[in-house]
């Protein structure tokens, strides 16, 4: 079972709640230097035109805005397209559960589990056990609970400005939120699946005097899944950097804006 992460384990000082284990992928996230404003404006202009052209090319001129969605005989979804299937209707301890026994169900499970495993909640001892129980197969739960507890110990939490319960100091908000951008199954059977999840996210501590300001990250998490007790559960995982785009030239928000956004904007249930 692979349980490796890239940053955020006890001896690095980085703040992203990456998963405990070795560091086969190097140190801090790679940052691409920004180009000049003129170059960025040119690039943005080209991208906007391309998006407009693609949208126009893909438009179905034979359909009106009120045309109903295609029925069961609609073409199979492209690798990067949504399937149109309804997300899972249930959650256990705040984590989506009861995924369909299909390849798309495995992809949805992987996406939602990636969000849970790289969340601020994984740093809270009171929530960590619940996350492990909902995400992982039964025969890995004890081992992973022990590994998470050792990795996210009191010293590690203190190093990133959190107390022993995973809470930030007064006036600060710890941020670790992940958004899957796509999934790719690399193996699938009725009993097991391997799914890669390409993600972006924000992480760090929002606060006027924070030494770890909130920044962004791009990574790919690979989850090994098993069909167990009528649901997809993770049996192992690994993580690597990227793919990472060229940074934009947007103005960074204030610490208060970041903290407010995390509290006011809810997350999603991801479905393939």
C-alpha positions in Angstrom: 0.0 0.0 0.0 1.4 3.4 -0.9 0.7 6.3 1.5 3.3 8.9 0.4 2.8 12.6 0.5 4.9 15.5 -0.8 4.8 18.3 1.7 3.4 19.1 5.1 4.8 16.2 7.1 6.4 17.0 10.4 10.0 18.0 9.5 9.4 20.4 6.6 7.5 23.4 8.0 5.2 23.6 5.0 1.6 24.1 5.8 -0.4 22.1 3.3 -2.0 19.0 5.0 -0.4 16.6 2.6 -0.5 13.0 3.5 2.1 11.4 5.9 4.9 9.3 4.7 8.1 9.7 2.6 8.9 12.4 0.2 9.7 10.9 -3.2 8.7 14.0 -5.1 11.0 16.7 -3.6 10.5 19.7 -1.4 8.2 22.7 -1.6 5.8 23.2 -4.5 7.5 24.4 -7.7 6.7 28.0 -8.5 6.9 29.4 -12.0 8.3 32.9 -12.2 5.8 35.4 -13.5 6.2 36.9 -16.9 5.7 40.6 -17.7 2.3 42.1 -17.6 2.3 42.7 -21.3 3.0 39.0 -22.0 0.3 38.0 -19.6 -2.2 40.3 -21.2 -1.4 38.8 -24.6 -1.7 35.2 -23.2 -5.0 35.9 -21.5 -6.4 37.5 -24.6 -5.5 34.5 -26.7 -7.0 32.1 -24.1 -10.2 34.1 -24.0 -10.5 34.0 -27.8 -9.8 30.2 -27.8 -12.4 29.6 -25.2 -15.0 31.6 -27.1 -14.1 29.7 -30.3 -14.4 26.3 -28.7 -17.7 27.2 -27.1 -19.0 28.3 -30.5 -17.8 25.2 -32.2 -19.4 22.9 -29.7 -22.7 24.7 -29.7 -25.6 22.6 -31.0 -27.4 25.1 -33.3 -30.3 22.6 -33.8 -31.3 22.9 -30.1 -33.1 25.7 -28.4 -32.1 26.8 -24.8 -35.1 24.8 -23.5 -34.2 21.6 -25.3 -34.3 18.8 -22.6 -31.2 16.8 -21.9 -30.5 13.7 -24.0 -32.0 10.4 -22.8 -30.4 7.1 -22.0 -29.1 6.6 -25.5 -26.9 9.7 -25.4 -23.3 9.3 -26.5 -20.7 8.2 -23.9 -19.0 11.0 -22.1 -15.6 12.1 -23.3 -12.7 11.5 -20.8 -12.8 15.2 -19.7 -16.6 15.6 -19.7 -19.1 15.1 -16.9 -21.2 12.0 -17.1 -24.5 13.7 -16.2 -25.2 11.2 -13.4 -26.6 12.4 -10.2 -24.1 12.7 -7.3 -24.5 10.3 -4.4 -27.5 11.2 -2.2 -25.9 10.3 1.2 -23.1 11.3 3.5 -21.5 9.6 6.5 -19.8 12.0 8.9 -19.8 14.7 6.3 -18.1 12.5 3.6 -20.1 11.3 0.5 -20.9 7.6 0.6 -22.7 4.8 -1.2 -21.1 5.3 -4.6 -22.4 3.3 -7.6 -20.7 0.0 -8.3 -19.4 1.3 -11.6 -16.3 2.9 -13.1 -17.9 6.3 -12.7 -18.8 5.5 -9.1 -15.1 4.7 -8.4 -14.1 8.0 -10.0 -16.6 9.9 -7.9 -15.3 8.2 -4.7 -11.7 9.0 -5.5 -12.5 12.7 -6.1 -14.5 13.0 -2.9 -11.9 11.1 -0.9 -9.1 13.4 -2.2 -11.0 16.4 -0.8 -11.4 14.7 2.6 -7.7 13.6 2.8 -6.3 17.0 2.0 -8.6 19.0 4.3 -8.1 21.0 7.4 -10.2 18.5 9.2 -7.6 15.8 8.9 -5.5 17.8 11.3 -8.2 17.6 14.0 -7.8 14.5 16.2 -11.6 14.5 16.8 -12.3 14.3 13.1 -9.3 12.3 11.9 -10.7 8.9 13.0 -14.0 9.6 11.4 -12.3 10.5 8.1 -10.2 7.3 8.2 -13.2 5.1 8.9 -15.3 6.6 6.1 -12.5 6.7 3.4 -10.5 3.5 3.9 -11.1 -0.2 3.8 -11.5 -1.9 7.2 -8.2 -3.8 7.2 -6.2 -0.5 6.7 -7.9 1.7 9.2 -5.9 0.9 12.3 -2.6 1.2 10.5 -3.5 4.5 8.9 -5.0 6.0 12.0 -1.7 5.3 13.8 0.4 6.8 10.9 -1.8 9.9 10.7 -1.6 10.4 14.5 2.2 10.1 14.5 2.6 12.4 11.5 0.1 15.1 12.7 1.4 15.1 16.3 1.4 18.1 18.7 4.8 19.3 17.5 3.8 19.3 13.9 0.6 21.1 14.7 2.5 23.7 16.7 4.9 24.3 13.8 2.0 25.4 11.5 0.4 27.5 14.2 -2.3 25.1 15.4 -3.0 23.8 18.9 -3.1 20.1 19.9 -6.8 20.0 18.7 -5.9 21.3 15.3 -7.4 24.8 15.9 -5.7 28.0 14.9 -4.9 30.9 17.2 -7.3 33.7 17.8 -7.4 36.0 14.8 -6.2 33.3 12.4 -7.9 30.8 10.1 -6.2 27.7 8.9 -7.1 26.9 5.3 -6.7 23.7 3.4 -9.3 23.2 0.7 -9.0 21.0 -2.4 -11.0 21.1 -5.7 -10.7 18.1 -8.1 -10.4 19.2 -11.7 -10.7 15.8 -13.2 -10.4 12.0 -12.7 -8.7 9.3 -14.8 -9.2 5.6 -14.0 -6.0 3.6 -14.9 -7.4 0.2 -13.8 -10.9 -1.1 -13.1 -12.6 -4.3 -12.3 -15.8 -5.1 -10.3 -13.7 -5.5 -7.1 -10.9 -2.9 -7.5 -10.0 0.3 -9.2 -7.1 2.7 -9.5 -8.0 6.4 -10.1 -5.9 9.5 -10.6 -7.4 12.8 -9.4 -6.0 16.1 -10.7 -6.5 18.7 -8.0 -5.9 22.3 -7.2 -6.3 23.9 -3.8 -5.5 26.6 -1.3 -3.6 26.2 1.9 -1.9 28.2 4.7 -2.9 30.4 7.6 -5.0 33.5 7.0 -4.1 36.2 9.5 -2.5 39.7 9.5 0.7 38.4 11.1 0.7 34.9 9.7 4.1 33.5 8.7 2.4 31.0 6.4 0.1 33.0 4.2 -2.5 31.2 2.1 -1.2 30.1 -1.3 -2.2 27.7 -4.0 -1.1 24.3 -5.1 -1.5 21.7 -7.9 -1.1 18.0 -7.4 -2.3 14.6 -8.6 -3.5 12.0 -6.1 -3.7 8.4 -7.0 -6.2 6.3 -5.0 -6.3 2.5 -5.0 -10.0 1.5 -4.3 -11.7 -1.7 -3.3 -15.4 -2.6 -3.5 -16.2 -3.3 0.2 -19.6 -3.5 2.0 -21.4 -2.1 -1.1 -19.3 0.9 -1.5 -15.9 2.1 -2.9 -13.3 2.5 -0.2 -9.6 3.5 -0.5 -7.0 0.8 0.1 -4.0 3.1 -0.6 -2.9 6.4 -2.1 0.0 8.4 -3.3 0.6 12.0 -4.4 2.8 14.0 -6.8 3.1 17.6 -8.0 1.2 19.0 -10.9 0.3 19.3 -13.7 0.7 23.0 -12.8 -0.3 25.9 -15.0 1.6 29.2 -15.5 0.5 31.5 -12.6 -1.9 34.3 -13.4 -1.3 38.0 -12.6 -4.3 38.4 -10.2 -4.0 40.5 -7.1 -3.7 38.5 -3.9 -6.7 38.9 -1.6 -6.3 40.1 2.0 -6.1 37.7 4.9 -9.6 38.7 6.0 -11.0 38.1 2.6 -9.4 34.6 2.5 -10.7 33.7 5.9 -14.2 34.9 5.1 -14.3 33.0 1.8 -13.4 29.7 3.5 -16.2 30.2 6.1 -18.9 31.5 3.7 -18.4 29.3 0.6 -19.3 25.7 1.0 -17.8 22.7 -0.7 -19.2 20.3 -3.2 -20.0 16.7 -3.7 -18.0 15.5 -6.7 -19.6 13.1 -9.2 -18.1 11.8 -12.5 
